[in-house]
Amino acid sequence: MDFREEAAAIEGDLIALRRELHQIPEIGLDLPKTQAAVLAALEGLPLEITLGQSSTAVTAVLRGGKPGPAVLLRGDMDALPVTEENDADYVSTHVGTMHACGHDLHTAGLVGAAKLLSAHQAELAGDVVFMFQPGEEGWDGAGHMIAEGVLEAAGRKVDAAYGLHVISDTVPRGVFTTKPGPMMAASSGLFVNVVGKGGHGSRPNTTLDPIPVAAEIITALQNLVTRRFNVWDPIVITVGTFNAGTRHNIIPDNAKFEATVRTFSEEALAQVEKESVKLAEDIATAHGLTADVRFEREYPATVNDANEAAFIAETVKDVFGEDRYTEMPDPVMGSEDFSRVLQAVPGSYMFYGATVKADPKDAASNHSPRAAFDDSILADGAALLAELAVRRMNRG
């Protein structure tokens, strides 16, 4: 099987599918146009297809001609609430929605892997589960699909799982990168509502002003990070929203803010969960106010199996050459719900450079309204997914 050559032969189809998907981005768990495009692209392949019950997920199983392991390949399909600012002739036609994170490439690449592997069905020593997942961007689509049995879609639990994510900056075009162990952080949310007593801005002494108290809590949270946590087990707390008041001369009754919390270890997560809540409550109490505080765990850390991460590195170097792989020096603080798959089965996640710039440092980042991805990398991405599946099945 020469998947690179075979992928090159269908490159035009994959690019066309990616650009079709790019024009119809959809958000969350309900992606009817995207699902329809995926089903049309898979039509005629020897796949057992199951549709999601709580979402527009697509699970496709390819039964190999010989017995062997089951391998899962995943591609997420959803977009972001971002207004595109690019000028390509295939920009989003859905105002306020954009494939700013490259999931259109993930979906097209997974379709490519399905086509490549289907052409060799009789030779496959095992089964392949293709996981077309909605709702990665904050909707826990992986959790929904796992609950509905994607990991057992082949009739038994998959033996390994692999996922690929394109990067519009930081990684050179065509380069794959991953690392053993923690690769991406756990994500949690901290929600604080400071409750005081409002009144006229000219008479603050007659009120319990929640705004400076909420601001003090935010500052104290940064001190909590730098003074209470081990620098070798890092955490990040970023306040993303702050809402209070209606006019400049009115002291409001309450002030609210929301923060994202990123961690790598269960120890750090448990500590920040306990201490951030207590800190907010105690500061409010010290000023005679109250704070309603909620800490929500969202996604676990994305932790690669060391052997599977090494297997990806070995495969990339063997198929594409040494210069197409680099090991990530450090994990990143972004989060990913493929972490739920990796909690359940051995596997590895990887990044894939898709920058349109000669120097990726000059490119807009994922989630930017100017994020752009070079879809000429699609064929090699599909070839790698197919190669990983075959080699993993052949390992037994």
Secondary structure, 3 states (H helix, E strand, C coil): CCHHHHHHHCHHHHHHHHHHHHHCCCCCCCCHHHHHHHHHHHCCCCEEEEECCCCCCEEEEEECCEEEEEEEEEEECCCECCCCCCCCCCCCCCCCCECCCCHHHHHHHHHHHHHHHHCCHHHCEEEEEEEEECCCCCCCHHHHHHHCCHHHCCCCCCCEEEEEEEECCCCCCCCEEECCEEEECEEEEEEEEEECECEECCCHHHCECHHHHHHHHHHHHHHHHHHHCCCCCCCEEEEEEEEECCCCCEECCEEEEEEEEEECCHHHHHHHHHHHHHHHHHHHHHCCCEEEEEEEEEECCEEECHHHHHHHHHHHHHHHCHHHEEECCCCECCCCCHHHHHHHCCEEEEEEECCCCCCHHHCCCCCCCCCCCCHHHHHHHHHHHHHHHHHHHHHC
